[in-house]
């Protein structure tokens, strides 16, 4: 970088310029700012926090906790997922969702995550993904990890209630009936959130059986070895 000498004799660096002479600028998403949770969702979060926040302490009270840092990162970087172009920000969210999908496999941890905006942004990002072709939902993609996250949440009553509030069925509807592992997971989520199921529907009966026994649906990631966050 070039430098100039000020009247006081101190050297002052000039702005870094590229070969064309223009100032370099930080890249920013071309999309609109990240959406905010709806008033209804915010009301549910606030209600839950008031009732049970004292049970959890540091993960929710400390803005520097890992949970709050991941929440802020997902909120800030979500607009980058609207572009089909691979970005560092999008990759950060993808792996954060993968971490969350493992954390919420345990009810106590899931309940803590439900007191954040993380479920909202995961549902919204799945709903607005630019990869509308299900064949593009590769292994460990943001879409697959989001479905695993949702599959883990439906095992618990609090998770099912929150996903109904977030209208998750609108996000998974394009996947239903398409065949394959993604449609299978979407079917589990849909059946678990159904007010009434068809007794002759094998998927519904299977999902109800998992919910009643507290078991984990097949093909859903789980971690029993992760410590508290």
Residue pairs with C-beta under 8 A, 6 or more apart in sequence:
1 13
1 14
1 15
1 16
2 13
2 14
3 11
3 12
3 13
3 14
4 11
4 12
4 14
5 11
5 12
6 12
15 23
16 23
16 24
17 23
17 24
18 24
29 79
29 80
29 82
29 83
29 89
30 83
31 79
31 82
31 83
32 79
33 79
34 75
34 76
34 78
34 79
34 121
35 78
35 124
37 45
37 117
37 120
40 165
41 120
41 165
41 166
44 162
44 165
45 115
45 116
45 117
48 114
48 115
48 158
49 60
49 115
52 111
52 115
53 60
53 61
53 115
56 112
56 115
58 65
59 65
59 66
59 67
59 68
59 112
59 229
60 67
60 68
60 112
60 115
60 116
62 68
65 229
66 229
67 112
67 113
67 116
67 229
68 116
70 96
70 99
70 100
70 118
71 116
71 117
71 118
73 92
73 93
73 96
74 93
74 96
74 97
74 117
74 118
74 121
74 122
75 117
75 121
77 89
77 90
77 92
77 93
78 93
78 121
78 124
78 125
80 87
80 89
80 90
80 93
81 90
81 93
81 125
81 128
81 129
81 130
81 142
82 128
82 130
83 90
83 130
84 130
84 131
90 142
93 125
93 142
94 140
94 141
94 142
94 145
97 122
97 142
97 145
97 146
97 149
98 140
98 145
98 148
100 113
100 118
100 122
100 149
101 145
101 146
101 148
101 149
101 152
101 221
102 221
102 222
102 223
102 226
103 109
103 110
103 113
103 223
103 226
103 229
104 110
104 113
104 149
104 152
104 153
104 159
105 152
105 216
105 220
105 221
105 222
105 223
105 224
106 224
106 226
107 155
107 156
107 158
109 228
109 229
110 152
110 153
110 156
110 158
110 159
111 156
111 158
113 119
114 153
114 158
114 159
114 162
119 153
119 162
119 163
119 166
120 166
122 146
122 149
122 150
123 146
123 150
123 163
123 166
123 167
123 168
123 171
124 171
125 142
125 146
126 142
126 143
126 146
126 147
126 150
126 171
126 172
127 170
127 171
129 142
129 143
131 137
131 141
131 143
132 174
134 174
134 175
134 178
134 180
134 182
134 183
137 143
137 144
137 182
138 144
143 182
144 181
144 182
147 172
147 175
147 182
147 185
147 186
147 189
148 185
148 220
148 221
150 163
150 168
150 172
150 185
150 189
151 185
151 188
151 189
151 217
151 220
152 159
152 216
152 220
152 221
152 222
153 159
153 160
153 162
153 163
154 160
154 163
154 188
154 189
154 192
154 193
154 207
154 211
155 210
155 211
155 214
155 216
155 217
160 192
160 193
163 189
163 193
164 193
168 189
168 193
169 189
169 190
169 193
172 186
172 189
172 190
175 182
175 183
175 186
176 183
176 186
176 187
176 190
177 183
181 219
184 219
185 217
185 219
185 220
187 203
188 203
188 207
188 210
188 217
191 197
191 201
191 203
191 204
191 206
191 207
191 208
192 207
192 211
194 204
197 204
197 205
197 207
197 208
198 204
199 205
207 217
209 215
210 216
210 217
216 222
